[in-house]
Amino acid sequence: MQSKGSRVRWAESLAGVRRRELRAVWALILGTGVLFAAPGSKAANGKWAPQTAPAAQSDFVGGDVCATCHEEVAKGFALNPHSKLAEEHGKSGVTCESCHGPGRAHVESGGDKSRIFRFSDASAREVDEKCLGCHQGQHADFERSAHGDGNVSCVGCHSIHAGAGGEHLLKAAQPTLCYQCHADIRPQFGMAFHHKVDEGLVSCSDCHDPHGTFNVTHLKSTADQNAICTRCHMETRGPFVYEHVAVKAEGCLGCHSPHGSQNARLLNMPGINMLCNQCHSPVAAHAVTGVSQGSEELTPCTSCHTYIHGSNINAAFLR
């Protein structure tokens, strides 16, 4: 049985350990306190070094002060979607300093550019961190997207002060903006059969999410990935009693080129029989006399198998 003296020594030892742990914690807090309190300043490379803690209220000067020098920007900002947020919470919402940081040091230094956050001087990562501070909820996948990974920052597509693309503040309207990088896609919309993107009936963002998805080409993610196409092509949506396996397994792109094609109905091949025989050539060669791979001169498969996307009445998709 443990004696009273040993219990006392054990308690004193435990208290000593706790005091040492407490001192270590306070040392850590006091040692890093300078870091958390340090204001934004000019870094060694001459660029603005961001603060590591929220600035004091006295460091903010207000949008009216910014407008005295930046009149050309402030003039059009009333029509900017961000300005609507500034009217909330007693007009203490989004203002110039919400994005550029506190402006007192910049003003008192006579406009020293190193004393304020300038998007033109910041790296793509720094710009994205600024924007995602508010827009993280809508664009949670951006940092791992092809655009984010390729250092295409938010301001690569958006012009916050003078956007030409409506509420999204795009630098240019679609598809002109997208073509600036995706020039290899543009000729496909000039083919004989194409989605009406250049005509303005369809936009790139109808099918793609430029801020990132789990798909390689930024295709919008849906439970049924064919829903991107069937949202417009509703007659092919289903569900059907008899499903075409190719539609479920490969999806619409197994037979169609989404941007444009030299073939009617945006098919991947010029002849319907050639397309069908990619999967059905063993069946077709033995089931129908004279029908074999490449037999374009004969009656197309769809003359009989009309409902190739799926049928409610026939397992072979016959009329």
C-alpha positions in Angstrom: 0.0 0.0 0.0 1.3 3.4 -0.9 2.4 5.6 2.0 1.3 9.1 2.7 4.8 10.4 2.1 5.1 8.8 -1.3 1.7 10.1 -2.3 2.9 13.7 -1.4 6.1 13.3 -3.3 4.2 12.0 -6.3 1.8 14.9 -6.2 4.7 17.4 -5.9 6.4 15.7 -8.9 3.2 16.0 -11.0 2.8 19.6 -10.1 6.4 20.3 -11.2 5.8 18.7 -14.5 2.7 20.7 -15.1 4.5 24.0 -14.1 7.2 23.2 -16.7 4.6 22.4 -19.3 2.9 25.7 -18.6 6.1 27.7 -18.8 6.8 26.1 -22.2 3.4 27.0 -23.5 3.8 30.6 -22.3 7.3 30.8 -23.9 5.9 29.6 -27.2 3.1 32.2 -27.0 5.4 35.1 -26.1 8.0 34.0 -28.6 5.5 34.1 -31.4 3.6 37.2 -30.3 5.9 39.4 -32.3 5.0 37.4 -35.4 1.3 37.8 -34.9 1.6 41.5 -34.2 3.9 42.4 -37.1 2.2 44.8 -39.6 2.5 44.6 -43.3 5.8 46.0 -44.6 8.1 46.0 -47.5 9.9 42.7 -48.0 13.5 42.2 -49.0 12.5 41.9 -52.7 10.7 45.2 -52.6 7.2 43.7 -52.7 4.5 44.1 -50.2 4.7 41.6 -47.3 1.3 40.6 -46.0 0.2 40.9 -42.4 0.0 37.7 -40.4 -2.8 39.0 -38.1 -5.9 41.2 -38.5 -5.0 44.9 -38.7 -6.2 47.4 -36.1 -9.3 49.4 -37.0 -7.2 52.5 -36.9 -5.1 51.2 -39.9 -8.1 51.6 -42.2 -8.9 54.9 -43.9 -12.0 54.1 -45.9 -13.0 54.0 -49.5 -13.6 57.8 -49.7 -9.9 58.4 -49.0 -8.9 55.9 -51.7 -11.1 57.7 -54.2 -9.2 61.0 -53.8 -6.3 59.4 -55.8 -7.9 56.6 -57.6 -10.9 58.5 -59.0 -11.0 56.5 -62.2 -11.4 53.2 -60.3 -13.9 54.6 -57.8 -16.1 56.2 -60.5 -17.2 52.9 -61.9 -17.1 50.8 -58.7 -20.7 51.7 -57.8 -21.8 49.3 -60.6 -19.5 46.6 -59.4 -21.1 43.6 -57.7 -18.7 43.9 -54.8 -20.0 47.3 -54.0 -23.4 45.9 -53.1 -21.8 44.1 -50.2 -20.3 47.4 -48.9 -23.8 48.6 -48.2 -24.3 45.8 -45.6 -23.6 46.1 -41.9 -23.7 49.8 -41.8 -21.7 50.3 -45.0 -18.7 48.5 -43.3 -18.7 45.6 -45.8 -16.5 45.1 -48.8 -14.5 48.2 -49.7 -11.1 48.9 -51.3 -9.3 47.8 -48.2 -11.1 44.5 -48.0 -9.0 43.3 -50.9 -5.9 45.6 -50.8 -5.5 45.6 -47.0 -5.4 48.6 -44.6 -4.4 51.8 -46.4 -3.2 54.1 -43.7 0.5 53.3 -44.2 0.1 53.7 -47.9 -1.6 57.1 -47.5 0.8 58.5 -44.9 3.8 57.5 -47.0 2.6 59.6 -49.9 1.4 56.7 -51.9 4.3 54.3 -51.5 3.2 51.2 -53.6 5.1 48.9 -51.3 2.8 49.8 -48.4 -0.3 48.4 -49.9 -1.3 45.0 -51.4 -1.1 45.3 -55.2 -2.5 42.5 -57.3 -0.2 43.3 -60.2 2.9 42.7 -58.0 1.6 39.6 -56.2 2.1 36.0 -57.1 -0.7 33.9 -58.5 -0.9 32.1 -55.1 -1.2 35.3 -53.2 -3.9 36.6 -55.5 -5.9 33.4 -55.2 -5.6 33.4 -51.4 -7.1 36.9 -51.4 -10.0 36.1 -53.6 -10.7 32.7 -52.1 -10.9 34.3 -48.7 -14.4 35.1 -49.6 -15.1 32.8 -52.6 -13.7 29.5 -51.1 -17.2 28.1 -50.7 -18.1 28.5 -54.4 -14.7 27.4 -55.7 -13.4 24.9 -53.2 -11.7 22.9 -56.0 -9.8 25.7 -57.6 -6.4 25.2 -56.0 -6.1 21.7 -57.4 -7.7 22.5 -60.7 -5.7 22.8 -64.0 -6.1 26.5 -63.9 -5.0 26.8 -60.2 -2.1 24.4 -60.6 -1.0 26.2 -63.8 -0.8 29.6 -61.9 -3.7 31.0 -63.8 -4.8 33.3 -61.0 -8.2 34.8 -60.5 -7.1 38.1 -62.2 -6.0 36.1 -65.2 -9.7 35.9 -66.2 -11.4 38.5 -64.0 -11.0 42.3 -63.9 -12.3 43.3 -60.5 -12.5 47.0 -61.3 -13.6 47.0 -64.9 -14.9 43.6 -65.9 -16.6 43.3 -69.3 -18.3 40.0 -68.6 -21.3 41.2 -66.6 -21.8 40.0 -63.0 -18.7 37.7 -63.1 -16.4 40.6 -64.0 -14.7 38.7 -66.8 -12.0 40.5 -68.7 -13.7 39.5 -72.0 -16.9 37.7 -72.8 -17.0 34.0 -73.5 -15.8 32.4 -75.7 -13.2 35.1 -76.5 -11.8 34.9 -73.1 -11.4 31.1 -73.2 -9.9 31.1 -76.7 -6.9 33.2 -75.4 -5.5 30.0 -73.9 -7.5 27.3 -75.6 -6.8 28.2 -79.2 -6.7 24.5 -80.2 -10.4 24.2 -79.4 -11.5 27.2 -81.5 -11.3 25.6 -84.9 -13.7 22.8 -83.8 -16.5 25.3 -83.4 -15.9 26.3 -87.1 -16.6 22.9 -88.4 -19.7 22.2 -90.4 -21.5 20.6 -87.4 -20.9 22.2 -84.1 -22.4 23.5 -80.9 -23.4 27.1 -81.3 -20.7 28.6 -79.1 -19.4 31.3 -81.4 -23.1 32.2 -82.2 -23.7 32.9 -78.5 -26.3 30.2 -78.0 -24.1 28.0 -75.8 -21.2 29.1 -73.6 -18.1 27.2 -72.4 -19.2 27.4 -68.8 -22.5 25.7 -69.6 -20.5 22.4 -69.7 -17.2 23.3 -68.0 -16.5 24.7 -64.6 -13.3 26.8 -65.0 -12.8 26.8 -61.2 -12.2 23.1 -61.1 -14.1 19.8 -60.7 -13.1 16.2 -60.3 -12.9 15.7 -64.0 -9.8 16.3 -66.1 -11.3 18.7 -68.6 -13.2 20.7 -65.9 -16.5 19.2 -67.0 -19.2 19.9 -64.5 -19.7 17.0 -62.1 -23.1 15.4 -61.9 -24.3 12.1 -60.5 -25.0 10.9 -64.0 -22.2 12.5 -66.1 -24.4 12.3 -69.2 -26.6 14.9 -67.6 -24.3 17.6 -68.9 -25.6 16.7 -72.4 -29.1 15.6 -71.6 -29.9 18.9 -69.9 -30.4 20.2 -73.4 -30.9 16.9 -75.3 -33.8 15.8 -73.1 -35.2 13.2 -75.6 -32.1 11.0 -74.9 -32.3 11.3 -71.1 -34.4 8.3 -70.1 -34.5 6.4 -67.9 -35.5 3.6 -70.3 -36.7 0.1 -69.8 -34.0 -1.1 -72.2 -30.8 0.9 -71.8 -28.0 1.1 -74.4 -25.0 -0.2 -72.6 -22.6 2.1 -74.5 -24.5 5.1 -73.3 -24.1 4.1 -69.7 -20.5 2.8 -70.0 -18.8 5.3 -72.3 -21.3 8.1 -72.2 -22.2 10.5 -74.9 -18.6 11.1 -75.9 -18.3 7.5 -77.0 -20.1 8.4 -80.2 -20.2 12.2 -80.3 -17.5 15.0 -80.5 -18.8 17.7 -78.1 -17.3 20.8 -79.7 -17.6 20.2 -83.4 -17.4 17.5 -86.1 -17.3 17.2 -89.9 -20.0 14.6 -89.5 -23.8 15.1 -88.9 -25.0 14.9 -85.3 -21.4 15.5 -84.2 -20.6 11.8 -84.7 -17.0 10.6 -84.3 -17.1 8.8 -87.6 -18.5 9.7 -91.0 -20.6 6.5 -91.3 -23.1 5.3 -88.8 -22.4 1.7 -89.6 -18.7 2.3 -89.1 -19.4 3.8 -85.7 -21.8 1.0 -84.6 -19.4 -1.7 -85.8 -16.7 -0.5 -83.4 -18.7 -2.5 -80.8 -21.1 -4.6 -82.9 -19.0 -5.9 -85.8 -19.0 -9.6 -84.8 -22.8 -9.5 -84.4 -23.5 -7.5 -87.5 -21.3 -9.6 -89.8 -23.2 -12.7 -88.9 -26.7 -11.4 -88.3 -27.2 -9.4 -91.4 -26.0 -10.5 -94.8 -23.5 -8.1 -96.3 -23.2 -5.9 -93.2 -19.6 -5.7 -92.0 -17.2 -3.2 -90.8 -16.9 -0.3 -93.2 -20.0 -1.1 -95.2 -21.2 2.5 -95.6 -23.1 1.9 -98.8 -25.7 -0.3 -97.2 -28.7 0.8 -95.1 -27.6 2.4 -91.9 -28.1 0.5 -88.6 -30.4 3.3 -87.3 -32.9 2.6 -90.1 -34.1 -0.4 -88.0 -32.5 0.3 -84.6 -34.0 3.7 -84.3 -34.0 4.3 -80.6 -30.2 3.9 -80.1 -30.1 5.9 -76.9 -32.6 3.6 -75.2 -36.1 2.1 -75.7 -39.1 1.4 -73.6 -40.6 -1.2 -76.0 -37.8 -3.2 -77.6 -34.5 -4.6 -76.2 -32.9 -4.2 -79.7 -34.0 -0.6 -79.9 -36.2 -1.5 -82.9 -39.1 0.8 -84.0 
